[in-house]
Amino acid sequence: MGDYSFDTPLNIGDKVIFEDQMHYTMVKATTFNGIKLPSITIEKEDGNVEVVREFGYEDFKDRLS
């Protein structure tokens, strides 16, 4: 993804956005040891977040075969 630096140190809770990375996060997604996949969301320009897809146990089970 590259090397990054910031003008000030990051704090817990700071928002860091790496744009155009979806192809890395979803293609490499794994449910190894039951790790839940992250929900797919879209943050709108007005700040509202739309949940496009959530993953549950059925998704995990379907990937086993």
PDB file of N, H, CA, C and O in Angstrom:
ATOM      1  N   MET A   1       0.820  -1.194   0.000  1.00  0.00           N
ATOM      2  CA  MET A   1       0.000   0.000   0.000  1.00  0.00           C
ATOM      3  C   MET A   1       0.858   1.249   0.000  1.00  0.00           C
ATOM      4  O   MET A   1       0.355   2.328  -0.315  1.00  0.00           O
ATOM      5  N   GLY A   2       2.106   1.147   0.334  1.00  0.00           N
ATOM      6  H   GLY A   2       2.515   0.270   0.590  1.00  0.00           H
ATOM      7  CA  GLY A   2       2.961   2.326   0.312  1.00  0.00           C
ATOM      8  C   GLY A   2       3.376   2.769   1.689  1.00  0.00           C
ATOM      9  O   GLY A   2       2.967   2.189   2.694  1.00  0.00           O
ATOM     10  N   ASP A   3       4.187   3.798   1.730  1.00  0.00           N
ATOM     11  H   ASP A   3       4.519   4.270   0.913  1.00  0.00           H
ATOM     12  CA  ASP A   3       4.635   4.392   2.984  1.00  0.00           C
ATOM     13  C   ASP A   3       3.876   5.693   3.211  1.00  0.00           C
ATOM     14  O   ASP A   3       3.677   6.476   2.282  1.00  0.00           O
ATOM     15  N   TYR A   4       3.462   5.913   4.432  1.00  0.00           N
ATOM     16  H   TYR A   4       3.624   5.276   5.187  1.00  0.00           H
ATOM     17  CA  TYR A   4       2.688   7.101   4.753  1.00  0.00           C
ATOM     18  C   TYR A   4       3.255   7.765   5.994  1.00  0.00           C
ATOM     19  O   TYR A   4       3.795   7.096   6.876  1.00  0.00           O
ATOM     20  N   SER A   5       3.133   9.058   6.058  1.00  0.00           N
ATOM     21  H   SER A   5       2.695   9.601   5.342  1.00  0.00           H
ATOM     22  CA  SER A   5       3.485   9.795   7.262  1.00  0.00           C
ATOM     23  C   SER A   5       2.420  10.870   7.467  1.00  0.00           C
ATOM     24  O   SER A   5       1.699  11.241   6.541  1.00  0.00           O
ATOM     25  N   PHE A   6       2.341  11.350   8.680  1.00  0.00           N
ATOM     26  H   PHE A   6       2.927  11.048   9.432  1.00  0.00           H
ATOM     27  CA  PHE A   6       1.308  12.320   9.029  1.00  0.00           C
ATOM     28  C   PHE A   6       1.960  13.523   9.695  1.00  0.00           C
ATOM     29  O   PHE A   6       3.000  13.394  10.341  1.00  0.00           O
ATOM     30  N   ASP A   7       1.351  14.685   9.538  1.00  0.00           N
ATOM     31  H   ASP A   7       0.506  14.789   9.014  1.00  0.00           H
ATOM     32  CA  ASP A   7       1.892  15.913  10.124  1.00  0.00           C
ATOM     33  C   ASP A   7       1.946  15.853  11.643  1.00  0.00           C
ATOM     34  O   ASP A   7       2.852  16.412  12.261  1.00  0.00           O
ATOM     35  N   THR A   8       0.968  15.171  12.246  1.00  0.00           N
ATOM     36  H   THR A   8       0.232  14.717  11.745  1.00  0.00           H
ATOM     37  CA  THR A   8       0.936  14.993  13.697  1.00  0.00           C
ATOM     38  C   THR A   8       0.704  13.516  13.987  1.00  0.00           C
ATOM     39  O   THR A   8       0.138  12.811  13.151  1.00  0.00           O
ATOM     40  N   PRO A   9       1.129  13.032  15.152  1.00  0.00           N
ATOM     41  CA  PRO A   9       0.900  11.624  15.486  1.00  0.00           C
ATOM     42  C   PRO A   9      -0.597  11.287  15.501  1.00  0.00           C
ATOM     43  O   PRO A   9      -1.428  12.108  15.890  1.00  0.00           O
ATOM     44  N   LEU A  10      -0.914  10.082  15.074  1.00  0.00           N
ATOM     45  H   LEU A  10      -0.238   9.416  14.758  1.00  0.00           H
ATOM     46  CA  LEU A  10      -2.305   9.642  15.105  1.00  0.00           C
ATOM     47  C   LEU A  10      -2.707   9.298  16.531  1.00  0.00           C
ATOM     48  O   LEU A  10      -1.889   8.859  17.339  1.00  0.00           O
ATOM     49  N   ASN A  11      -3.979   9.506  16.820  1.00  0.00           N
ATOM     50  H   ASN A  11      -4.644   9.863  16.164  1.00  0.00           H
ATOM     51  CA  ASN A  11      -4.539   9.166  18.123  1.00  0.00           C
ATOM     52  C   ASN A  11      -5.586   8.086  17.947  1.00  0.00           C
ATOM     53  O   ASN A  11      -6.165   7.939  16.870  1.00  0.00           O
ATOM     54  N   ILE A  12      -5.830   7.326  19.016  1.00  0.00           N
ATOM     55  H   ILE A  12      -5.359   7.446  19.891  1.00  0.00           H
ATOM     56  CA  ILE A  12      -6.899   6.328  18.981  1.00  0.00           C
ATOM     57  C   ILE A  12      -8.197   7.034  18.628  1.00  0.00           C
ATOM     58  O   ILE A  12      -8.547   8.054  19.222  1.00  0.00           O
ATOM     59  N   GLY A  13      -8.911   6.473  17.645  1.00  0.00           N
ATOM     60  H   GLY A  13      -8.627   5.645  17.162  1.00  0.00           H
ATOM     61  CA  GLY A  13     -10.183   7.052  17.210  1.00  0.00           C
ATOM     62  C   GLY A  13     -10.065   7.951  15.995  1.00  0.00           C
ATOM     63  O   GLY A  13     -11.079   8.311  15.397  1.00  0.00           O
ATOM     64  N   ASP A  14      -8.833   8.328  15.611  1.00  0.00           N
ATOM     65  H   ASP A  14      -8.009   8.035  16.097  1.00  0.00           H
ATOM     66  CA  ASP A  14      -8.656   9.125  14.394  1.00  0.00           C
ATOM     67  C   ASP A  14      -9.088   8.310  13.180  1.00  0.00           C
ATOM     68  O   ASP A  14      -8.885   7.097  13.134  1.00  0.00           O
ATOM     69  N   LYS A  15      -9.677   8.977  12.212  1.00  0.00           N
ATOM     70  H   LYS A  15      -9.842   9.962  12.250  1.00  0.00           H
ATOM     71  CA  LYS A  15     -10.108   8.310  10.999  1.00  0.00           C
ATOM     72  C   LYS A  15      -9.014   8.426   9.945  1.00  0.00           C
ATOM     73  O   LYS A  15      -8.566   9.525   9.616  1.00  0.00           O
ATOM     74  N   VAL A  16      -8.589   7.276   9.418  1.00  0.00           N
ATOM     75  H   VAL A  16      -8.953   6.384   9.685  1.00  0.00           H
ATOM     76  CA  VAL A  16      -7.615   7.224   8.336  1.00  0.00           C
ATOM     77  C   VAL A  16      -8.290   6.502   7.180  1.00  0.00           C
ATOM     78  O   VAL A  16      -8.784   5.388   7.349  1.00  0.00           O
ATOM     79  N   ILE A  17      -8.315   7.121   6.014  1.00  0.00           N
ATOM     80  H   ILE A  17      -7.913   8.026   5.876  1.00  0.00           H
ATOM     81  CA  ILE A  17      -8.989   6.537   4.855  1.00  0.00           C
ATOM     82  C   ILE A  17      -7.968   6.241   3.769  1.00  0.00           C
ATOM     83  O   ILE A  17      -7.262   7.136   3.305  1.00  0.00           O
ATOM     84  N   PHE A  18      -7.896   4.982   3.371  1.00  0.00           N
ATOM     85  H   PHE A  18      -8.470   4.255   3.748  1.00  0.00           H
ATOM     86  CA  PHE A  18      -7.103   4.579   2.222  1.00  0.00           C
ATOM     87  C   PHE A  18      -8.094   4.342   1.091  1.00  0.00           C
ATOM     88  O   PHE A  18      -8.788   3.325   1.072  1.00  0.00           O
ATOM     89  N   GLU A  19      -8.161   5.265   0.162  1.00  0.00           N
ATOM     90  H   GLU A  19      -7.598   6.091   0.177  1.00  0.00           H
ATOM     91  CA  GLU A  19      -9.144   5.175  -0.914  1.00  0.00           C
ATOM     92  C   GLU A  19      -8.741   4.132  -1.946  1.00  0.00           C
ATOM     93  O   GLU A  19      -7.564   3.806  -2.098  1.00  0.00           O
ATOM     94  N   ASP A  20      -9.739   3.618  -2.649  1.00  0.00           N
ATOM     95  H   ASP A  20     -10.695   3.883  -2.525  1.00  0.00           H
ATOM     96  CA  ASP A  20      -9.550   2.678  -3.751  1.00  0.00           C
ATOM     97  C   ASP A  20      -8.801   1.426  -3.307  1.00  0.00           C
ATOM     98  O   ASP A  20      -7.873   0.984  -3.984  1.00  0.00           O
ATOM     99  N   GLN A  21      -9.200   0.852  -2.168  1.00  0.00           N
ATOM    100  H   GLN A  21      -9.954   1.212  -1.618  1.00  0.00           H
ATOM    101  CA  GLN A  21      -8.548  -0.348  -1.645  1.00  0.00           C
ATOM    102  C   GLN A  21      -9.506  -1.541  -1.566  1.00  0.00           C
ATOM    103  O   GLN A  21      -9.126  -2.599  -1.064  1.00  0.00           O
ATOM    104  N   MET A  22     -10.732  -1.389  -2.050  1.00  0.00           N
ATOM    105  H   MET A  22     -11.041  -0.529  -2.458  1.00  0.00           H
ATOM    106  CA  MET A  22     -11.721  -2.444  -1.900  1.00  0.00           C
ATOM    107  C   MET A  22     -11.243  -3.764  -2.502  1.00  0.00           C
ATOM    108  O   MET A  22     -11.516  -4.831  -1.952  1.00  0.00           O
ATOM    109  N   HIS A  23     -10.543  -3.699  -3.610  1.00  0.00           N
ATOM    110  H   HIS A  23     -10.321  -2.833  -4.057  1.00  0.00           H
ATOM    111  CA  HIS A  23     -10.093  -4.930  -4.254  1.00  0.00           C
ATOM    112  C   HIS A  23      -9.123  -5.701  -3.361  1.00  0.00           C
ATOM    113  O   HIS A  23      -9.017  -6.920  -3.493  1.00  0.00           O
ATOM    114  N   TYR A  24      -8.426  -5.039  -2.476  1.00  0.00           N
ATOM    115  H   TYR A  24      -8.512  -4.048  -2.368  1.00  0.00           H
ATOM    116  CA  TYR A  24      -7.540  -5.737  -1.550  1.00  0.00           C
ATOM    117  C   TYR A  24      -8.314  -6.295  -0.360  1.00  0.00           C
ATOM    118  O   TYR A  24      -8.063  -7.424   0.061  1.00  0.00           O
ATOM    119  N   THR A  25      -9.241  -5.531   0.183  1.00  0.00           N
ATOM    120  H   THR A  25      -9.445  -4.614  -0.159  1.00  0.00           H
ATOM    121  CA  THR A  25      -9.921  -5.955   1.401  1.00  0.00           C
ATOM    122  C   THR A  25     -10.911  -7.080   1.167  1.00  0.00           C
ATOM    123  O   THR A  25     -11.031  -7.960   2.019  1.00  0.00           O
ATOM    124  N   MET A  26     -11.617  -7.090   0.063  1.00  0.00           N
ATOM    125  H   MET A  26     -11.520  -6.375  -0.630  1.00  0.00           H
ATOM    126  CA  MET A  26     -12.626  -8.121  -0.148  1.00  0.00           C
ATOM    127  C   MET A  26     -12.057  -9.370  -0.813  1.00  0.00           C
ATOM    128  O   MET A  26     -12.507 -10.474  -0.505  1.00  0.00           O
ATOM    129  N   VAL A  27     -11.102  -9.238  -1.697  1.00  0.00           N
ATOM    130  H   VAL A  27     -10.737  -8.341  -1.948  1.00  0.00           H
ATOM    131  CA  VAL A  27     -10.529 -10.411  -2.353  1.00  0.00           C
ATOM    132  C   VAL A  27      -9.754 -11.253  -1.346  1.00  0.00           C
ATOM    133  O   VAL A  27      -9.780 -12.482  -1.417  1.00  0.00           O
ATOM    134  N   LYS A  28      -9.083 -10.621  -0.432  1.00  0.00           N
ATOM    135  H   LYS A  28      -9.062  -9.622  -0.374  1.00  0.00           H
ATOM    136  CA  LYS A  28      -8.263 -11.317   0.556  1.00  0.00           C
ATOM    137  C   LYS A  28      -9.038 -11.654   1.828  1.00  0.00           C
ATOM    138  O   LYS A  28      -8.438 -12.085   2.812  1.00  0.00           O
ATOM    139  N   ALA A  29     -10.345 -11.467   1.826  1.00  0.00           N
ATOM    140  H   ALA A  29     -10.831 -11.116   1.026  1.00  0.00           H
ATOM    141  CA  ALA A  29     -11.147 -11.720   3.017  1.00  0.00           C
ATOM    142  C   ALA A  29     -11.116 -13.203   3.369  1.00  0.00           C
ATOM    143  O   ALA A  29     -11.140 -14.063   2.489  1.00  0.00           O
ATOM    144  N   THR A  30     -11.064 -13.486   4.654  1.00  0.00           N
ATOM    145  H   THR A  30     -11.045 -12.788   5.369  1.00  0.00           H
ATOM    146  CA  THR A  30     -11.029 -14.863   5.126  1.00  0.00           C
ATOM    147  C   THR A  30     -11.940 -15.016   6.336  1.00  0.00           C
ATOM    148  O   THR A  30     -12.157 -14.065   7.087  1.00  0.00           O
ATOM    149  N   THR A  31     -12.461 -16.198   6.513  1.00  0.00           N
ATOM    150  H   THR A  31     -12.285 -16.970   5.902  1.00  0.00           H
ATOM    151  CA  THR A  31     -13.229 -16.501   7.720  1.00  0.00           C
ATOM    152  C   THR A  31     -12.486 -17.529   8.565  1.00  0.00           C
ATOM    153  O   THR A  31     -13.097 -18.245   9.358  1.00  0.00           O
ATOM    154  N   PHE A  32     -11.163 -17.602   8.394  1.00  0.00           N
ATOM    155  H   PHE A  32     -10.666 -17.020   7.750  1.00  0.00           H
ATOM    156  CA  PHE A  32     -10.337 -18.541   9.146  1.00  0.00           C
ATOM    157  C   PHE A  32     -10.613 -18.415  10.639  1.00  0.00           C
ATOM    158  O   PHE A  32     -10.635 -17.312  11.186  1.00  0.00           O
ATOM    159  N   ASN A  33     -10.818 -19.540  11.282  1.00  0.00           N
ATOM    160  H   ASN A  33     -10.800 -20.436  10.837  1.00  0.00           H
ATOM    161  CA  ASN A  33     -11.124 -19.597  12.720  1.00  0.00           C
ATOM    162  C   ASN A  33     -12.360 -18.795  13.092  1.00  0.00           C
ATOM    163  O   ASN A  33     -12.475 -18.308  14.217  1.00  0.00           O
ATOM    164  N   GLY A  34     -13.285 -18.658  12.150  1.00  0.00           N
ATOM    165  H   GLY A  34     -13.192 -19.054  11.236  1.00  0.00           H
ATOM    166  CA  GLY A  34     -14.545 -17.981  12.442  1.00  0.00           C
ATOM    167  C   GLY A  34     -14.456 -16.477  12.502  1.00  0.00           C
ATOM    168  O   GLY A  34     -15.361 -15.830  13.029  1.00  0.00           O
ATOM    169  N   ILE A  35     -13.372 -15.889  11.969  1.00  0.00           N
ATOM    170  H   ILE A  35     -12.637 -16.414  11.541  1.00  0.00           H
ATOM    171  CA  ILE A  35     -13.260 -14.433  11.941  1.00  0.00           C
ATOM    172  C   ILE A  35     -14.385 -13.877  11.087  1.00  0.00           C
ATOM    173  O   ILE A  35     -14.535 -14.269   9.930  1.00  0.00           O
ATOM    174  N   LYS A  36     -15.164 -12.981  11.632  1.00  0.00           N
ATOM    175  H   LYS A  36     -15.041 -12.662  12.572  1.00  0.00           H
ATOM    176  CA  LYS A  36     -16.297 -12.407  10.916  1.00  0.00           C
ATOM    177  C   LYS A  36     -15.806 -11.432   9.847  1.00  0.00           C
ATOM    178  O   LYS A  36     -14.929 -10.606  10.101  1.00  0.00           O
ATOM    179  N   LEU A  37     -16.376 -11.538   8.668  1.00  0.00           N
ATOM    180  H   LEU A  37     -17.088 -12.208   8.462  1.00  0.00           H
ATOM    181  CA  LEU A  37     -16.040 -10.597   7.608  1.00  0.00           C
ATOM    182  C   LEU A  37     -16.617  -9.220   7.934  1.00  0.00           C
ATOM    183  O   LEU A  37     -17.684  -9.130   8.541  1.00  0.00           O
ATOM    184  N   PRO A  38     -15.934  -8.157   7.544  1.00  0.00           N
ATOM    185  CA  PRO A  38     -16.468  -6.815   7.810  1.00  0.00           C
ATOM    186  C   PRO A  38     -17.668  -6.532   6.919  1.00  0.00           C
ATOM    187  O   PRO A  38     -17.770  -7.052   5.808  1.00  0.00           O
ATOM    188  N   SER A  39     -18.554  -5.719   7.410  1.00  0.00           N
ATOM    189  H   SER A  39     -18.472  -5.296   8.313  1.00  0.00           H
ATOM    190  CA  SER A  39     -19.682  -5.277   6.590  1.00  0.00           C
ATOM    191  C   SER A  39     -19.170  -4.371   5.481  1.00  0.00           C
ATOM    192  O   SER A  39     -18.156  -3.691   5.640  1.00  0.00           O
ATOM    193  N   ILE A  40     -19.874  -4.367   4.363  1.00  0.00           N
ATOM    194  H   ILE A  40     -20.697  -4.920   4.234  1.00  0.00           H
ATOM    195  CA  ILE A  40     -19.544  -3.455   3.279  1.00  0.00           C
ATOM    196  C   ILE A  40     -20.442  -2.233   3.442  1.00  0.00           C
ATOM    197  O   ILE A  40     -21.667  -2.349   3.468  1.00  0.00           O
ATOM    198  N   THR A  41     -19.819  -1.065   3.553  1.00  0.00           N
ATOM    199  H   THR A  41     -18.824  -0.971   3.532  1.00  0.00           H
ATOM    200  CA  THR A  41     -20.565   0.172   3.759  1.00  0.00           C
ATOM    201  C   THR A  41     -20.110   1.242   2.782  1.00  0.00           C
ATOM    202  O   THR A  41     -19.025   1.171   2.204  1.00  0.00           O
ATOM    203  N   ILE A  42     -20.960   2.221   2.620  1.00  0.00           N
ATOM    204  H   ILE A  42     -21.841   2.279   3.090  1.00  0.00           H
ATOM    205  CA  ILE A  42     -20.627   3.384   1.807  1.00  0.00           C
ATOM    206  C   ILE A  42     -20.869   4.613   2.664  1.00  0.00           C
ATOM    207  O   ILE A  42     -21.963   4.802   3.196  1.00  0.00           O
ATOM    208  N   GLU A  43     -19.840   5.455   2.797  1.00  0.00           N
ATOM    209  H   GLU A  43     -18.951   5.301   2.365  1.00  0.00           H
ATOM    210  CA  GLU A  43     -20.025   6.714   3.514  1.00  0.00           C
ATOM    211  C   GLU A  43     -20.429   7.774   2.500  1.00  0.00           C
ATOM    212  O   GLU A  43     -19.689   8.074   1.564  1.00  0.00           O
ATOM    213  N   LYS A  44     -21.599   8.328   2.700  1.00  0.00           N
ATOM    214  H   LYS A  44     -22.201   8.085   3.461  1.00  0.00           H
ATOM    215  CA  LYS A  44     -22.134   9.353   1.799  1.00  0.00           C
ATOM    216  C   LYS A  44     -21.453  10.699   2.067  1.00  0.00           C
ATOM    217  O   LYS A  44     -20.840  10.904   3.115  1.00  0.00           O
ATOM    218  N   GLU A  45     -21.574  11.590   1.119  1.00  0.00           N
ATOM    219  H   GLU A  45     -22.073  11.424   0.268  1.00  0.00           H
ATOM    220  CA  GLU A  45     -20.948  12.914   1.263  1.00  0.00           C
ATOM    221  C   GLU A  45     -21.467  13.673   2.476  1.00  0.00           C
ATOM    222  O   GLU A  45     -20.756  14.504   3.041  1.00  0.00           O
ATOM    223  N   ASP A  46     -22.723  13.388   2.883  1.00  0.00           N
ATOM    224  H   ASP A  46     -23.300  12.713   2.424  1.00  0.00           H
ATOM    225  CA  ASP A  46     -23.287  14.086   4.039  1.00  0.00           C
ATOM    226  C   ASP A  46     -22.868  13.446   5.371  1.00  0.00           C
ATOM    227  O   ASP A  46     -23.293  13.895   6.436  1.00  0.00           O
ATOM    228  N   GLY A  47     -22.029  12.388   5.308  1.00  0.00           N
ATOM    229  H   GLY A  47     -21.685  12.024   4.443  1.00  0.00           H
ATOM    230  CA  GLY A  47     -21.539  11.741   6.515  1.00  0.00           C
ATOM    231  C   GLY A  47     -22.327  10.517   6.932  1.00  0.00           C
ATOM    232  O   GLY A  47     -21.862   9.740   7.767  1.00  0.00           O
ATOM    233  N   ASN A  48     -23.517  10.327   6.367  1.00  0.00           N
ATOM    234  H   ASN A  48     -23.895  10.958   5.689  1.00  0.00           H
ATOM    235  CA  ASN A  48     -24.296   9.130   6.689  1.00  0.00           C
ATOM    236  C   ASN A  48     -23.627   7.897   6.098  1.00  0.00           C
ATOM    237  O   ASN A  48     -23.008   7.962   5.036  1.00  0.00           O
ATOM    238  N   VAL A  49     -23.759   6.773   6.794  1.00  0.00           N
ATOM    239  H   VAL A  49     -24.263   6.720   7.657  1.00  0.00           H
ATOM    240  CA  VAL A  49     -23.157   5.515   6.352  1.00  0.00           C
ATOM    241  C   VAL A  49     -24.272   4.549   5.976  1.00  0.00           C
ATOM    242  O   VAL A  49     -25.175   4.286   6.770  1.00  0.00           O
ATOM    243  N   GLU A  50     -24.200   4.028   4.763  1.00  0.00           N
ATOM    244  H   GLU A  50     -23.466   4.243   4.118  1.00  0.00           H
ATOM    245  CA  GLU A  50     -25.176   3.056   4.277  1.00  0.00           C
ATOM    246  C   GLU A  50     -24.535   1.664   4.317  1.00  0.00           C
ATOM    247  O   GLU A  50     -23.477   1.446   3.725  1.00  0.00           O
ATOM    248  N   VAL A  51     -25.177   0.730   5.014  1.00  0.00           N
ATOM    249  H   VAL A  51     -26.035   0.908   5.495  1.00  0.00           H
ATOM    250  CA  VAL A  51     -24.694  -0.649   5.053  1.00  0.00           C
ATOM    251  C   VAL A  51     -25.210  -1.355   3.807  1.00  0.00           C
ATOM    252  O   VAL A  51     -26.419  -1.492   3.618  1.00  0.00           O
ATOM    253  N   VAL A  52     -24.282  -1.804   2.955  1.00  0.00           N
ATOM    254  H   VAL A  52     -23.300  -1.692   3.109  1.00  0.00           H
ATOM    255  CA  VAL A  52     -24.644  -2.446   1.697  1.00  0.00           C
ATOM    256  C   VAL A  52     -24.775  -3.954   1.891  1.00  0.00           C
ATOM    257  O   VAL A  52     -25.650  -4.584   1.296  1.00  0.00           O
ATOM    258  N   ARG A  53     -23.905  -4.537   2.722  1.00  0.00           N
ATOM    259  H   ARG A  53     -23.194  -4.026   3.204  1.00  0.00           H
ATOM    260  CA  ARG A  53     -23.907  -5.999   2.908  1.00  0.00           C
ATOM    261  C   ARG A  53     -23.314  -6.332   4.264  1.00  0.00           C
ATOM    262  O   ARG A  53     -22.273  -5.798   4.649  1.00  0.00           O
ATOM    263  N   GLU A  54     -23.986  -7.217   4.985  1.00  0.00           N
ATOM    264  H   GLU A  54     -24.831  -7.651   4.673  1.00  0.00           H
ATOM    265  CA  GLU A  54     -23.460  -7.750   6.239  1.00  0.00           C
ATOM    266  C   GLU A  54     -23.288  -9.254   6.075  1.00  0.00           C
ATOM    267  O   GLU A  54     -23.995  -9.882   5.288  1.00  0.00           O
ATOM    268  N   PHE A  55     -22.360  -9.822   6.810  1.00  0.00           N
ATOM    269  H   PHE A  55     -21.785  -9.312   7.450  1.00  0.00           H
ATOM    270  CA  PHE A  55     -22.073 -11.244   6.707  1.00  0.00           C
ATOM    271  C   PHE A  55     -22.376 -11.933   8.029  1.00  0.00           C
ATOM    272  O   PHE A  55     -22.101 -11.391   9.100  1.00  0.00           O
ATOM    273  N   GLY A  56     -22.937 -13.112   7.948  1.00  0.00           N
ATOM    274  H   GLY A  56     -23.160 -13.552   7.078  1.00  0.00           H
ATOM    275  CA  GLY A  56     -23.278 -13.863   9.143  1.00  0.00           C
ATOM    276  C   GLY A  56     -22.815 -15.302   9.048  1.00  0.00           C
ATOM    277  O   GLY A  56     -21.992 -15.651   8.201  1.00  0.00           O
ATOM    278  N   TYR A  57     -23.353 -16.137   9.930  1.00  0.00           N
ATOM    279  H   TYR A  57     -24.022 -15.854  10.618  1.00  0.00           H
ATOM    280  CA  TYR A  57     -22.951 -17.527   9.994  1.00  0.00           C
ATOM    281  C   TYR A  57     -23.225 -18.262   8.682  1.00  0.00           C
ATOM    282  O   TYR A  57     -22.413 -19.089   8.266  1.00  0.00           O
ATOM    283  N   GLU A  58     -24.337 -17.983   8.029  1.00  0.00           N
ATOM    284  H   GLU A  58     -24.997 -17.312   8.366  1.00  0.00           H
ATOM    285  CA  GLU A  58     -24.677 -18.658   6.768  1.00  0.00           C
ATOM    286  C   GLU A  58     -23.606 -18.414   5.717  1.00  0.00           C
ATOM    287  O   GLU A  58     -23.275 -19.325   4.958  1.00  0.00           O
ATOM    288  N   ASP A  59     -23.067 -17.227   5.656  1.00  0.00           N
ATOM    289  H   ASP A  59     -23.337 -16.487   6.272  1.00  0.00           H
ATOM    290  CA  ASP A  59     -21.996 -16.936   4.709  1.00  0.00           C
ATOM    291  C   ASP A  59     -20.756 -17.771   5.018  1.00  0.00           C
ATOM    292  O   ASP A  59     -20.112 -18.302   4.113  1.00  0.00           O
ATOM    293  N   PHE A  60     -20.429 -17.881   6.306  1.00  0.00           N
ATOM    294  H   PHE A  60     -20.952 -17.450   7.041  1.00  0.00           H
ATOM    295  CA  PHE A  60     -19.302 -18.715   6.727  1.00  0.00           C
ATOM    296  C   PHE A  60     -19.535 -20.165   6.327  1.00  0.00           C
ATOM    297  O   PHE A  60     -18.660 -20.813   5.752  1.00  0.00           O
ATOM    298  N   LYS A  61     -20.724 -20.665   6.638  1.00  0.00           N
ATOM    299  H   LYS A  61     -21.435 -20.139   7.106  1.00  0.00           H
ATOM    300  CA  LYS A  61     -21.064 -22.061   6.354  1.00  0.00           C
ATOM    301  C   LYS A  61     -21.012 -22.337   4.847  1.00  0.00           C
ATOM    302  O   LYS A  61     -20.510 -23.380   4.427  1.00  0.00           O
ATOM    303  N   ASP A  62     -21.520 -21.419   4.043  1.00  0.00           N
ATOM    304  H   ASP A  62     -21.928 -20.572   4.385  1.00  0.00           H
ATOM    305  CA  ASP A  62     -21.538 -21.599   2.587  1.00  0.00           C
ATOM    306  C   ASP A  62     -20.147 -21.637   1.982  1.00  0.00           C
ATOM    307  O   ASP A  62     -19.960 -22.223   0.915  1.00  0.00           O
ATOM    308  N   ARG A  63     -19.165 -21.028   2.636  1.00  0.00           N
ATOM    309  H   ARG A  63     -19.317 -20.553   3.503  1.00  0.00           H
ATOM    310  CA  ARG A  63     -17.794 -21.022   2.111  1.00  0.00           C
ATOM    311  C   ARG A  63     -17.044 -22.313   2.417  1.00  0.00           C
ATOM    312  O   ARG A  63     -15.960 -22.545   1.881  1.00  0.00           O
ATOM    313  N   LEU A  64     -17.616 -23.152   3.276  1.00  0.00           N
ATOM    314  H   LEU A  64     -18.496 -22.963   3.711  1.00  0.00           H
ATOM    315  CA  LEU A  64     -16.922 -24.389   3.654  1.00  0.00           C
ATOM    316  C   LEU A  64     -16.947 -25.437   2.553  1.00  0.00           C
ATOM    317  O   LEU A  64     -16.085 -26.315   2.519  1.00  0.00           O
ATOM    318  N   SER A  65     -17.911 -25.360   1.664  1.00  0.00           N
ATOM    319  H   SER A  65     -18.611 -24.647   1.692  1.00  0.00           H
ATOM    320  CA  SER A  65     -17.995 -26.392   0.628  1.00  0.00           C
ATOM    321  C   SER A  65     -17.779 -25.833  -0.766  1.00  0.00           C
ATOM    322  O   SER A  65     -17.820 -26.580  -1.744  1.00  0.00           O
TER     323      SER A  65
END
